[in-house]
Amino acid sequence: MSESTKTYKVKANDFVFFFDQATIDAADFFKKSPGEFNLIMDHRSVNARLLEADINGKKIKLEVDGESFDMEIKDPLDQMLDSMGFSSASTKHIKEIKAPMPGLVLDIAVKEGQEVKEGDRILILEAMKMENSIMIQTNAVIKRIAVTPGQAVDKGQVLVELE
């Protein structure tokens, strides 16, 4: 499949739409600042501001003319995996959250028995003098918290168990 024939699926809040390279080529983008843009297409101009970006997860949060949109972009491979039932982490049953790196637990934001939703903060881990928020990638219930604030952890160590 050539680059020009790839169709991307975009979910913006409850709206779903598709675009390809021809659609992008038909639009005029003007970068006003590192996170602000102006888009002109079909004789219509809109201002957009990038609020958040998760490039690996292909998710962004945009403010377009004052309205906020949580957007997820799926390329043809993502769409094929979805159709085969191999989609995102929400289809996986995650049983535990492990430390992605060695560090020091600064704060725990959840309690045992608490229901959490995808994107909720579980805890803050300090590593290399930087605070890292550990977020959950699926909806779950906290079964057991295996660490305490102030505790040093190794990479791969279980932090939280999920039901």
C-alpha positions as CSV (number, residue, x, y, z in Angstrom):
1,M,0.0,0.0,0.0
2,S,1.5,3.3,-1.0
3,E,1.7,6.2,1.3
4,S,-0.9,8.1,-0.8
5,T,-3.5,5.4,-0.5
6,K,-3.3,4.8,3.3
7,T,-6.5,5.7,5.1
8,Y,-6.2,6.8,8.7
9,K,-9.1,6.4,11.2
10,V,-9.5,9.2,13.7
11,K,-11.8,9.0,16.8
12,A,-12.4,12.5,18.2
13,N,-14.6,12.2,21.3
14,D,-17.7,10.5,19.9
15,F,-17.0,11.3,16.2
16,V,-15.2,9.0,13.8
17,F,-13.8,10.1,10.5
18,F,-11.2,9.0,8.0
19,F,-8.5,10.9,6.0
20,D,-5.8,10.1,3.5
21,Q,-2.8,11.9,2.1
22,A,-4.9,13.7,-0.5
23,T,-7.0,15.2,2.3
24,I,-3.8,16.4,4.1
25,D,-2.5,17.8,0.8
26,A,-5.7,19.8,0.2
27,A,-5.4,21.5,3.6
28,D,-3.2,24.5,4.5
29,F,-1.5,24.3,7.9
30,F,0.1,27.2,9.6
31,K,2.2,26.8,12.7
32,K,1.6,29.8,15.0
33,S,3.8,28.5,17.9
34,P,5.1,25.1,19.0
35,G,1.7,24.0,20.1
36,E,-0.7,26.2,18.2
37,F,-1.8,25.8,14.6
38,N,-4.3,27.3,12.1
39,L,-5.9,25.0,9.5
40,I,-7.6,26.2,6.4
41,M,-9.6,23.7,4.4
42,D,-12.7,24.0,2.2
43,H,-12.8,27.8,2.7
44,R,-13.0,27.3,6.5
45,S,-10.4,28.4,9.0
46,V,-10.0,26.9,12.5
47,N,-7.5,27.4,15.2
48,A,-6.1,24.4,17.1
49,R,-4.0,24.1,20.2
50,L,-2.2,20.8,21.2
51,L,-2.9,20.2,24.9
52,E,-1.5,16.7,25.4
53,A,0.3,14.1,23.2
54,D,1.0,10.4,23.6
55,I,2.8,9.7,20.4
56,N,3.4,6.0,21.1
57,G,-0.3,5.5,22.0
58,K,-1.3,7.6,19.0
59,K,-3.4,9.8,21.2
60,I,-3.6,13.5,21.4
61,K,-5.8,16.1,23.1
62,L,-6.6,19.2,20.9
63,E,-8.5,22.3,21.6
64,V,-10.2,23.4,18.4
65,D,-11.9,26.9,18.4
66,G,-12.3,26.5,22.2
67,E,-13.7,23.0,22.2
68,S,-11.6,20.1,23.6
69,F,-11.2,16.8,21.7
70,D,-9.5,13.6,22.9
71,M,-8.3,12.0,19.7
72,E,-7.0,8.6,18.8
73,I,-5.4,8.0,15.3
74,K,-5.2,4.5,13.8
75,D,-3.2,3.8,10.7
76,P,-4.1,0.9,8.4
77,L,-2.1,-1.7,10.5
78,D,-3.9,-0.6,13.7
79,Q,-7.3,-0.9,11.9
80,M,-6.4,-4.4,10.6
81,L,-5.3,-5.5,14.1
82,D,-8.6,-4.2,15.5
83,S,-10.6,-6.1,12.9
84,M,-8.7,-9.3,13.9
85,G,-9.4,-8.8,17.6
86,F,-5.9,-7.8,18.6
87,S,-6.6,-4.2,19.4
88,S,-5.4,-2.0,22.3
89,A,-4.6,-2.7,25.9
90,S,-8.3,-2.5,26.8
91,T,-8.7,-6.0,25.3
92,K,-5.9,-7.4,27.5
93,H,-6.4,-8.4,31.0
94,I,-3.5,-6.9,32.9
95,K,-2.9,-8.5,36.3
96,E,-0.1,-6.3,37.6
97,I,1.8,-3.1,37.1
98,K,5.6,-3.4,37.3
99,A,8.2,-0.7,37.7
100,P,9.4,0.4,34.2
101,M,12.8,1.4,35.8
102,P,14.6,1.3,39.1
103,G,13.5,4.2,41.4
104,L,12.0,5.5,44.6
105,V,8.2,5.4,45.2
106,L,7.2,9.0,46.1
107,D,3.4,8.8,46.3
108,I,0.7,6.2,45.8
109,A,-2.5,7.7,44.3
110,V,-4.8,4.6,44.7
111,K,-6.1,2.4,47.5
112,E,-6.8,-1.4,47.6
113,G,-10.3,-2.1,46.3
114,Q,-10.4,1.2,44.3
115,E,-11.8,1.1,40.7
116,V,-9.5,2.9,38.3
117,K,-10.0,3.8,34.6
118,E,-7.5,3.8,31.8
119,G,-5.2,6.8,32.1
120,D,-5.6,7.2,35.9
121,R,-2.4,7.8,37.9
122,I,-1.4,4.8,40.0
123,L,1.8,6.2,41.7
124,I,4.7,8.5,41.2
125,L,8.2,7.0,40.8
126,E,11.3,9.1,41.1
127,A,14.1,7.9,38.8
128,M,17.3,9.8,37.9
129,K,16.0,12.9,39.8
130,M,12.8,13.0,37.7
131,E,9.3,12.3,38.8
132,N,7.4,9.8,36.6
133,S,3.7,9.3,36.9
134,I,2.8,5.6,36.4
135,M,-0.6,5.4,34.7
136,I,-2.9,2.4,34.2
137,Q,-3.5,1.3,30.6
138,T,-6.9,-0.3,31.2
139,N,-9.9,-0.2,33.5
140,A,-9.4,-2.3,36.6
141,V,-9.8,-2.7,40.4
142,I,-6.7,-2.4,42.6
143,K,-6.3,-5.8,44.3
144,R,-3.1,-5.2,46.3
145,I,-0.5,-2.4,46.6
146,A,2.9,-4.1,46.8
147,V,5.0,-1.0,47.7
148,T,5.0,1.9,50.1
149,P,6.0,5.5,49.7
150,G,9.7,6.0,50.2
151,Q,10.5,2.4,49.1
152,A,13.2,1.8,46.5
153,V,12.2,-0.5,43.7
154,D,14.0,-2.4,40.9
155,K,13.0,-2.5,37.2
156,G,10.3,-5.1,36.7
157,Q,9.3,-5.2,40.4
158,V,5.5,-5.5,41.0
159,L,4.1,-2.3,42.2
160,V,0.4,-3.0,42.1
161,E,-1.7,-6.1,41.6
162,L,-5.0,-5.8,39.7
163,E,-8.2,-7.9,39.8
